[in-house]
Amino acid sequence: MSNYIGKITAISVHNIGNKAKEEAMVLSENTLDLNEELTAILENYFNSAFKPIESFEFFNENSLDYNVAYKTSEGIFEKPETLHEASKEYARKLFEVQDHPNIKGGEFYTVYFKDCTLNGEVVDAVGLFKSENKDTFLRVRQKAGDFIVEPQTGINVKKLDKGCIVFNSEKENGYVVTVVDNTNKGGEARYWIDDFLQVKTKNDAYHKTENALSMCKSFINDALPAEFEVSKADQADLLARTGQFFKQNQNFNLEEFSNEVIEQPEVKEKFSSFRNQFESAHDLQIEDGFDISAPAIKKNSKVFKSIIKLDKNFHIYVHGNSNLIERGNEDDGRKFYKVYFDEEN
């Protein structure tokens, strides 16, 4: 997914305390007064933490009508002029779910963005952001020929704590949503995603590619050696070939992958049954075919860097063709790898 956050046209700011600590919720009376300089700073602050990779969607087990964030966003898209009053609905919901003593209070922003770009489509968006952590800054000023250094506490505009952007697209499926949660260090921090927003990963090309990659890695590293006698070099070779298959193809076809990468009939049969086990264990579906997501491949590229680690002395990097690696044992019990090559660079 590629996107660009457009121009800010309105912002409402409230302060949401921790309900468990009996802290208050303070709602502002009007939207924030904006000027050109402040707008530019805030646009950079809100936009900088979002990486256009994984997308989410609002959901509710019964109906989207019961998802407060979804319904409130829907109302704003229908009447953008209601943003300030609608921001109070978000704020009340956020205050209700901040009921763990470890959750920090902070400023909560509701923002309307005009003319955002989402996969080539121009749409509006609603942004929801929360600043929890404060940094100390030094203000240096001159007074009567001397300099005065004063510590000040404020928000670091290069560190967004929590954020969400709701794009006005795919409304019937819970919109297209991106999420940032940079303070999720404990279970209580999931309140932003699970309790306030109630979002789940969208079943798009990125998600499908990640699931397939995860299944292949798990099969090669865990299921294969448990069932067959396989060397580390063979595993490394399979990992490398798997990575190459995903990088070299625009579309994933499960049968084609099995024929080209897995190859051996008995291993292919095990791979097929493992797919069913993996789907059941992770409550997901690996589709027979789908478009491969380049961002997902890039994010997971390290997974398929095939390395054979030998004690703490040597690492062998395998990029394919395990026939060029030979493993053996000396008469004295020492183990060795023999590597064949054509050129030395």
PEBEL-V919576 format. One record per residue. N is the residue number from 1. RES is the residue in one letter. PSI is psi in whole degrees, 0 to 359 (* if undefined). D_FIRST is the distance of its C-alpha to the first C-alpha in Angstrom with 1 decimal. Layout:
# PEBEL-V919576
N&RES&PSI&D_FIRST, N&RES&PSI&D_FIRST
This chain:
# PEBEL-V919576
1&M&132&0.0, 2&S&137&3.8, 3&N&162&6.6, 4&Y&127&10.3, 5&I&130&13.0, 6&G&209&15.9, 7&K&134&19.6, 8&I&129&21.4, 9&T&340&24.1, 10&A&144&25.5, 11&I&135&25.6, 12&S&137&27.7, 13&V&131&28.8, 14&H&164&30.7, 15&N&124&32.1, 16&I&111&31.6, 17&G&178&34.1, 18&N&116&34.5, 19&K&324&36.2, 20&A&334&37.7, 21&K&8&39.5, 22&E&33&40.6, 23&E&157&38.8, 24&A&161&38.3, 25&M&122&35.5, 26&V&115&36.0, 27&L&135&34.5, 28&S&160&34.7, 29&E&334&36.5, 30&N&168&34.3, 31&T&164&31.0, 32&L&138&30.8, 33&D&126&32.5, 34&L&144&30.1, 35&N&176&31.1, 36&E&317&29.2, 37&E&313&29.5, 38&L&320&28.4, 39&T&317&25.4, 40&A&318&24.2, 41&I&315&24.8, 42&L&322&23.0, 43&E&318&19.9, 44&N&320&19.7, 45&Y&314&20.6, 46&F&329&17.9, 47&N&331&15.1, 48&S&330&16.1, 49&A&351&15.3, 50&F&126&11.6, 51&K&122&9.3, 52&P&71&5.6, 53&I&284&5.4, 54&E&138&6.9, 55&S&155&7.2, 56&F&179&10.8, 57&E&148&13.3, 58&F&150&16.9, 59&F&165&19.7, 60&N&140&23.4, 61&E&332&25.7, 62&N&306&27.9, 63&S&148&26.0, 64&L&338&23.2, 65&D&342&26.2, 66&Y&0&27.2, 67&N&110&24.0, 68&V&316&25.1, 69&A&321&21.8, 70&Y&309&20.5, 71&K&322&23.8, 72&T&319&24.1, 73&S&318&20.7, 74&E&316&21.7, 75&G&321&25.0, 76&I&317&23.6, 77&F&325&21.4, 78&E&324&24.6, 79&K&86&26.8, 80&P&334&25.1, 81&E&349&28.7, 82&T&10&29.0, 83&L&316&26.5, 84&H&313&29.3, 85&E&322&31.0, 86&A&328&27.8, 87&S&332&27.0, 88&K&330&30.2, 89&E&315&29.0, 90&Y&313&26.0, 91&A&317&28.5, 92&R&320&31.0, 93&K&316&28.6, 94&L&319&27.5, 95&F&321&31.2, 96&E&325&32.1, 97&V&353&29.7, 98&Q&66&30.7, 99&D&20&33.8, 100&H&136&33.7, 101&P&340&36.0, 102&N&352&33.5, 103&I&130&30.9, 104&K&141&31.2, 105&G&174&31.6, 106&G&183&30.0, 107&E&139&28.7, 108&F&126&26.2, 109&Y&135&24.3, 110&T&124&23.0, 111&V&140&21.4, 112&Y&127&20.6, 113&F&132&18.1, 114&K&145&18.7, 115&D&56&16.6, 116&C&157&13.1, 117&T&123&10.5, 118&L&105&7.5, 119&N&44&6.1, 120&G&351&9.8, 121&E&138&11.4, 122&V&119&13.7, 123&V&164&14.2, 124&D&168&16.1, 125&A&156&15.2, 126&V&130&17.5, 127&G&137&17.3, 128&L&123&19.4, 129&F&149&20.6, 130&K&129&23.6, 131&S&123&25.6, 132&E&324&27.9, 133&N&141&29.2, 134&K&142&31.5, 135&D&159&32.5, 136&T&128&35.8, 137&F&155&36.1, 138&L&125&39.3, 139&R&121&40.5, 140&V&124&43.1, 141&R&156&45.4, 142&Q&139&48.8, 143&K&117&51.9, 144&A&47&55.4, 145&G&354&55.0, 146&D&173&53.2, 147&F&141&49.6, 148&I&130&48.4, 149&V&122&45.5, 150&E&130&44.1, 151&P&138&41.5, 152&Q&144&38.9, 153&T&133&36.4, 154&G&189&33.0, 155&I&130&29.2, 156&N&113&27.5, 157&V&1&24.8, 158&K&3&23.1, 159&K&92&22.8, 160&L&126&20.8, 161&D&303&22.0, 162&K&142&19.9, 163&G&161&17.3, 164&C&134&15.1, 165&I&125&13.3, 166&V&112&13.6, 167&F&139&12.0, 168&N&69&14.6, 169&S&143&12.8, 170&E&46&13.7, 171&K&317&16.7, 172&E&341&18.6, 173&N&12&16.2, 174&G&22&16.2, 175&Y&170&13.6, 176&V&122&9.9, 177&V&136&10.7, 178&T&148&9.8, 179&V&140&12.9, 180&V&132&15.0, 181&D&91&18.4, 182&N&5&20.3, 183&T&25&23.7, 184&N&76&23.3, 185&K&350&26.3, 186&G&167&28.2, 187&G&328&27.9, 188&E&337&28.8, 189&A&348&25.6, 190&R&354&23.6, 191&Y&329&25.0, 192&W&315&22.0, 193&I&313&19.5, 194&D&320&22.1, 195&D&318&24.8, 196&F&302&23.6, 197&L&321&20.0, 198&Q&68&20.4, 199&V&157&16.8, 200&K&160&15.7, 201&T&135&12.8, 202&K&138&11.0, 203&N&69&12.1, 204&D&189&9.1, 205&A&322&8.9, 206&Y&311&7.9, 207&H&317&10.8, 208&K&320&13.0, 209&T&316&12.8, 210&E&318&13.7, 211&N&316&16.5, 212&A&319&17.9, 213&L&317&18.0, 214&S&318&19.7, 215&M&315&22.2, 216&C&317&23.1, 217&K&314&23.7, 218&S&321&25.8, 219&F&313&27.8, 220&I&320&28.7, 221&N&330&29.6, 222&D&302&31.3, 223&A&320&32.2, 224&L&308&33.3, 225&P&339&35.9, 226&A&336&37.2, 227&E&328&38.1, 228&F&159&39.0, 229&E&106&40.7, 230&V&138&38.0, 231&S&163&38.2, 232&K&325&35.7, 233&A&320&35.5, 234&D&320&34.6, 235&Q&316&31.8, 236&A&321&30.5, 237&D&317&30.7, 238&L&319&28.7, 239&L&316&26.0, 240&A&317&25.8, 241&R&326&25.9, 242&T&312&23.1, 243&G&318&20.9, 244&Q&321&22.0, 245&F&314&21.3, 246&F&325&17.6, 247&K&327&17.3, 248&Q&353&19.5, 249&N&144&18.1, 250&Q&336&15.2, 251&N&144&16.2, 252&F&129&17.7, 253&N&119&21.2, 254&L&317&23.1, 255&E&319&26.5, 256&E&318&25.7, 257&F&315&24.4, 258&S&319&27.6, 259&N&320&29.9, 260&E&325&28.6, 261&V&310&27.9, 262&I&311&30.1, 263&E&295&32.9, 264&Q&131&35.9, 265&P&315&36.8, 266&E&328&37.7, 267&V&322&34.6, 268&K&322&32.4, 269&E&318&34.3, 270&K&321&33.7, 271&F&321&29.9, 272&S&316&29.9, 273&S&327&31.7, 274&F&325&29.6, 275&R&314&26.5, 276&N&320&28.3, 277&Q&319&29.4, 278&F&317&26.0, 279&E&316&24.5, 280&S&318&27.5, 281&A&329&27.5, 282&H&5&23.8, 283&D&55&23.8, 284&L&175&20.9, 285&Q&128&20.7, 286&I&112&20.0, 287&E&154&19.5, 288&D&331&21.6, 289&G&145&18.9, 290&F&165&15.1, 291&D&133&12.5, 292&I&133&12.0, 293&S&117&8.7, 294&A&318&9.8, 295&P&324&8.2, 296&A&322&10.1, 297&I&316&13.0, 298&K&317&13.2, 299&K&324&13.3, 300&N&13&15.9, 301&S&327&17.9, 302&K&333&20.8, 303&V&328&21.4, 304&F&18&22.6, 305&K&108&24.7, 306&S&115&28.0, 307&I&129&30.8, 308&I&114&34.3, 309&K&123&35.8, 310&L&105&39.6, 311&D&225&41.3, 312&K&14&40.5, 313&N&317&41.7, 314&F&151&39.3, 315&H&133&35.8, 316&I&120&35.2, 317&Y&122&31.8, 318&V&123&31.3, 319&H&8&29.1, 320&G&169&30.6, 321&N&75&34.0, 322&S&352&35.8, 323&N&343&39.0, 324&L&4&39.5, 325&I&129&39.8, 326&E&129&43.0, 327&R&141&43.8, 328&G&183&47.4, 329&N&136&50.1, 330&E&165&53.1, 331&D&332&56.6, 332&D&5&56.6, 333&G&350&53.4, 334&R&145&50.9, 335&K&153&47.6, 336&F&159&46.1, 337&Y&134&43.3, 338&K&125&44.3, 339&V&128&41.6, 340&Y&145&42.3, 341&F&162&40.8, 342&D&318&41.7, 343&E&149&40.9, 344&E&123&40.8, 345&N&*&38.5
